[in-house]
Amino acid sequence: MASAADQGPAHPLWAEAVGAVQADHDVDIRLEARGLVVAEMADVTFADRMAAVQPGSQVAITIRGGERITGIVELTGADFLVLRAPGPRVVPVNAIAGISSLPRVLHDERTTTPPRARTVTWRSIMRELMGESIQIESSGAHFTGRLTWVGADHVSLTSEGPDCVEVTIRWDRLDSVVLPAAWEVATELR
């Protein structure tokens, strides 16, 4: 004997009602999942996403002076990236106005990066370059010379011409540092 739901005009109405209930349920689940993801995203910082950048990644960075730097990430730290663009270049995180290809991460144990055995900062990189000829970009200005001072909140370069003028630049104003072409991340910091 067939049920009333399987007969006549009630069957299409029943199917429509079941479909509507299922659709409402699916919408509720999607809204709940979206709410959880949005709440989790609210806790993710720029530093969290920068920490997820992997060596070998191709990125395009616009520094606050307006220059666009495209290259391959060689090394990441808490406060910097070293790019091969085409030569080695340090870009402090606080100088990044915009960056392409930044990974999306959420806070969970699978995306937490392991602590480094040695803490490398862009200041420690600069200290290793004492006496080397480098180029510094700062708010659209270019400074070239031999690195002669690496202080707590500034660096100094001495020009290599006949005048030997020393210029001092505050750390918070450095946008990028072009490293000597022979500088290798593998031999210097790994």
C-alpha positions as CSV (number, residue, x, y, z in Angstrom):
1,M,0.0,0.0,0.0
2,A,1.4,3.4,-1.0
3,S,1.7,6.2,1.5
4,A,-0.1,9.5,1.0
5,A,3.2,11.2,0.5
6,D,4.0,9.0,-2.5
7,Q,0.7,9.8,-4.2
8,G,-0.6,12.6,-6.3
9,P,-0.1,16.3,-5.7
10,A,1.2,16.0,-2.1
11,H,4.5,14.4,-3.3
12,P,5.9,17.5,-5.1
13,L,5.0,19.7,-2.1
14,W,6.7,17.3,0.2
15,A,9.9,17.3,-1.9
16,E,9.8,21.1,-2.1
17,A,9.4,21.3,1.7
18,V,12.2,18.9,2.4
19,G,14.4,20.8,-0.1
20,A,13.6,24.1,1.6
21,V,14.4,22.7,5.1
22,Q,17.7,21.3,3.8
23,A,18.6,24.6,2.0
24,D,17.9,26.5,5.3
25,H,20.0,24.0,7.2
26,D,22.9,24.4,4.6
27,V,22.6,28.2,4.8
28,D,22.8,28.1,8.6
29,I,25.9,25.8,8.5
30,R,27.6,28.1,5.9
31,L,26.8,31.2,8.0
32,E,28.1,29.5,11.1
33,A,31.3,28.4,9.4
34,R,31.8,31.9,7.9
35,G,31.3,33.5,11.3
36,L,34.0,31.2,12.8
37,V,36.4,32.0,10.0
38,V,35.8,35.7,10.2
39,A,36.3,35.6,14.0
40,E,39.5,33.7,13.6
41,M,40.8,36.1,10.9
42,A,40.3,39.0,13.3
43,D,43.1,37.6,15.4
44,V,45.6,37.0,12.6
45,T,48.2,39.8,12.4
46,F,50.3,40.9,9.5
47,A,53.3,39.4,11.3
48,D,51.5,36.0,11.4
49,R,51.0,36.1,7.7
50,M,54.6,37.3,7.1
51,A,55.9,34.4,9.2
52,A,54.2,32.0,6.8
53,V,56.1,33.3,3.8
54,Q,58.4,30.4,2.7
55,P,61.9,30.7,1.2
56,G,61.6,30.2,-2.5
57,S,58.4,32.2,-2.7
58,Q,58.1,34.9,-5.4
59,V,56.8,38.2,-4.0
60,A,56.4,41.7,-5.2
61,I,56.8,44.3,-2.4
62,T,56.0,48.0,-2.5
63,I,58.1,49.9,0.1
64,R,56.8,53.0,1.7
65,G,59.0,55.2,-0.5
66,G,57.0,53.9,-3.5
67,E,59.6,51.6,-5.0
68,R,58.4,48.1,-6.2
69,I,60.8,45.2,-5.5
70,T,60.1,41.8,-7.1
71,G,62.2,38.8,-6.1
72,I,62.5,35.4,-4.6
73,V,62.4,35.1,-0.8
74,E,65.7,33.7,0.6
75,L,65.2,34.2,4.3
76,T,62.4,35.4,6.6
77,G,62.7,36.8,10.1
78,A,60.3,38.3,12.6
79,D,61.1,41.8,11.3
80,F,62.5,41.3,7.7
81,L,62.7,39.5,4.5
82,V,65.8,38.9,2.4
83,L,65.0,38.8,-1.3
84,R,67.1,37.9,-4.3
85,A,66.0,40.8,-6.5
86,P,68.2,40.2,-8.6
87,G,70.9,40.6,-5.9
88,P,70.4,40.2,-2.2
89,R,68.2,42.8,-0.5
90,V,66.9,43.2,3.0
91,V,63.4,44.6,3.4
92,P,62.3,45.4,7.0
93,V,58.7,44.5,7.6
94,N,57.9,48.0,8.9
95,A,58.9,49.4,5.5
96,I,56.4,47.2,3.5
97,A,53.5,49.3,2.2
98,G,52.1,46.3,0.2
99,I,53.1,42.8,-0.6
100,S,51.7,40.2,-3.1
101,S,51.2,36.5,-2.5
102,L,51.1,36.8,1.2
103,P,49.9,33.4,2.6
104,R,46.5,33.2,4.4
105,V,46.8,31.6,7.8
106,L,44.7,30.9,10.7
107,H,45.9,30.3,14.3
108,D,46.2,26.6,14.8
109,E,49.0,24.2,15.6
110,R,49.5,23.2,12.0
111,T,50.4,26.8,10.9
112,T,52.6,27.7,13.9
113,T,56.2,28.1,12.8
114,P,58.8,26.4,14.9
115,P,61.1,28.7,16.9
116,R,64.5,29.4,15.2
117,A,67.6,28.0,16.7
118,R,69.3,31.4,16.2
119,T,67.4,34.6,16.3
120,V,68.3,36.6,13.1
121,T,67.1,40.2,12.8
122,W,67.8,42.6,10.1
123,R,69.9,44.5,12.5
124,S,72.1,41.5,13.1
125,I,72.5,41.2,9.3
126,M,73.5,44.9,9.2
127,R,76.1,44.3,12.0
128,E,77.6,41.4,9.9
129,L,78.0,43.9,7.1
130,M,80.2,46.5,9.0
131,G,82.8,47.8,6.6
132,E,80.9,46.6,3.4
133,S,79.7,48.9,0.7
134,I,75.9,48.9,0.6
135,Q,73.0,50.9,-0.7
136,I,70.1,52.1,1.5
137,E,66.7,53.2,0.3
138,S,64.9,55.6,2.7
139,S,61.7,57.3,1.8
140,G,62.6,57.6,-1.8
141,A,66.2,58.7,-1.2
142,H,69.2,56.5,-2.1
143,F,72.3,56.4,0.1
144,T,75.4,54.5,-1.0
145,G,78.6,54.0,1.0
146,R,80.6,51.9,3.4
147,L,78.6,50.8,6.5
148,T,80.6,52.4,9.4
149,W,78.1,52.4,12.3
150,V,75.3,50.2,13.4
151,G,73.7,51.7,16.5
152,A,70.6,51.0,18.6
153,D,68.4,53.2,16.5
154,H,70.5,54.3,13.5
155,V,73.1,53.3,11.0
156,S,75.8,55.4,9.3
157,L,77.4,55.2,5.9
158,T,80.5,56.9,4.7
159,S,80.5,57.8,1.0
160,E,83.4,56.4,-1.0
161,G,84.2,59.5,-3.0
162,P,86.9,62.1,-2.3
163,D,84.7,64.0,0.2
164,C,84.0,60.9,2.5
165,V,80.8,62.4,3.9
166,E,79.1,60.3,6.5
167,V,75.3,60.2,6.5
168,T,73.2,58.7,9.4
169,I,69.8,57.2,8.9
170,R,67.3,56.2,11.6
171,W,66.4,52.5,11.7
172,D,62.7,53.3,11.4
173,R,63.3,55.1,8.1
174,L,65.2,52.3,6.3
175,D,63.0,50.9,3.5
176,S,65.5,48.4,2.1
177,V,69.2,47.6,2.0
178,V,70.9,46.4,-1.1
179,L,73.5,43.9,0.1
180,P,76.9,43.2,-1.6
181,A,76.4,41.0,-4.6
182,A,78.6,38.3,-3.2
183,W,76.6,38.1,0.1
184,E,75.1,34.6,0.5
185,V,72.3,33.8,3.0
186,A,73.5,30.2,3.2
187,T,77.0,31.0,4.3
188,E,76.2,34.1,6.4
189,L,73.1,33.1,8.5
190,R,72.1,29.4,8.1
